[in-house]
C-alpha cells in the first residue's frame, strides 16, 4: 500500500513498511549503495541518511518523479551523497560495471517484471564487492508476481522482513 511517510525532513509517498525501512538502513549503514528504482526518493533518502554513498538508477518516466527525488534529497541536505543515473537499469548497470564501479549493497525495487528482475540481479552480483548484500523489495507481494518468480528461480533468500528479501554474497 502506497502512503505518505515521514523520512528525515520530508514526507514521501512509498510502499516500504517501517520494518523494511529499518532493515534497509541497517544494511546500508556506512556502505556504498546501488539503488535500482528510486521513484520519489523515499528509499533514496532512507539509504542516504545512513550510507556512505548512494547511486540511484531510475528512468523516472513511469512516475515522472525526477523533480520530486531531487527536491527530497535537497530538503534533507543529501544531494552530495547521491549520484542520480536517469536511465533504464538494462543500460546503466552494464555501464557502471564497465567503469569498474562497485558497491556493498544493491537495493532492487525497480521494474517488477520477472525478466527485468532477473537482469537486475545478474548485474547486481557483478557490481557487489566481496561480502556484499543484495536486497529486493516486493518478494511475495501479490501485485508483483514477477519479483518472486525471478528471485525464487535464482535461489532462496537468506531472510525476509515483510516483502524485503535479503541475499548475502557468499
N, C-alpha and C positions, 0 to 999 in steps of 0.2 A: 504494500500500500504506500503510495507516494503521499508525503505530507511535508509541511514546513517544519524544520527542526533548527534550533539554535546551535550554532557551532562557532566558537570564538566570538567575534564581534558581529556576526551576521546570522540571519535566518535564511536557510536554503532548502529548497524542495529536494527530497531524497526518499528512497525506499529502504535505506540502510536502517537496521534497528540499533538501539543503544548498545546492545551486546556486541553486534558486529562491528560497530564503530570502535568500541573499546578494544576489541581483539585486533582490528586493523592497526590502530595506533600502537598497541603493544608490539606488534610485529615490525612496525616502521620506525620505532624509536632509534634515533641516531644512524639510520640507514640511508642508502641511496635507493630510491624507489622509482619504478616504472609503473605508471598508471595507464591502463588501456581502457578508455571510456571515462570521461570526466563530466560530461553534461554541464550542469550549472555550477559544479565545483564543490559540492558538499564533501565528497571523499578527498578531493584535491586539498581542500583546506584542512580536513582532519589529518591527512598524511603530513602536509607541510608544517603543521603545528608542532610535530614531534620528529620528523625526518631530517636528515642532513640535506638532501636534495630530492626533488620530485620532477620527473619528466612525464608530462601529461599528454597523451595521444588521443585525439578525438577529431572527427571531421567537422563537428559542430553544425551539421546540416539538419539532422532529424529534429533537434530541439531549438535550433538557431540560438545556441547557448553560449557562444564565444564571449559576447559582451558581458553576460552575467558572470561567467567564470572570472574574467579579468577584474570586474568590479568587486567580486567577493574576495579575491586574492588581495586586491589593494586595500579593502576595508580592514583586512586582518594583517596588513603590512607584511605579506608573504610573497610579493611579486618577485623578489630577488632570489627566492629559494626554488622557484618553479620555472621550468622551461616548458613552454606550450608548443607542441607539434600539431598543427592543424593538418590533418590528413587521415586517411584510412589506415588502420593497423597493417593491412596487407602490403602497404607501401612503406610505411615509416619504420616498422620493426626490422626489416631487412636492411634499410639504410643505417639504422643505429648499429646493427651488427657489423656492417661493412666499415663503419667508423671506429670499430673496436670498443664501443660503449658497453659498459657492464653495470650491473646493479645487484643489490642484496635482496630485494623484494620486488616481485611483479604482482600487481593487482589487476585482475582481468574482470571488467564489468562493462564491456563494450557491446558489440553486436552479439546477440544471443543465439544465433543460428549455429547448428552443430558444425558446419563446415568452417565458419569463421572462428568459433571457439577452438576447434582443433588446430587451425592455423596459429592462433594467438598463443596457445600452449606450446606448440612446437618451437616457435620463435622465442618465447619466454625462456625456455630451457637453454637456448643458445646465449641468451643475454644475462643469465644469472651467474653470479660468482659462485665458487665452491661453497657449499653450505647454505646457499640461498633458499628463499621460500617463495612459492607460488600460491597466491590466494585468489580464489574465484568466487564471484557473487552469483546468487540465484540458482545454486545447485539444489534441485528438488522443488523449485518454485514451479507451480503448475502452469503458469503463463509463459514459462521459458523452458520447454522440454528439451531444446537443443543443447542447453548447458549440461544437464546431467547425461544426456546421450553421448556427448563428446568426451566428457571427463571420465565417465564410467567405462567407456571403451578404451581409455588410455590406462587408467589404474585407479584403485580405490584411494579415497582421500585418507590422510593421516588422522584428521579430526575435523569436526564441523562445529560452528557456532551459528545457530539458526540456519540460514541458507548459504553461509560463507564456508566454503570448503578449502582446507589448507593442505598443501603438499610440501614436504621438506625435501630439498635436493639431497640425494644420497652422497 
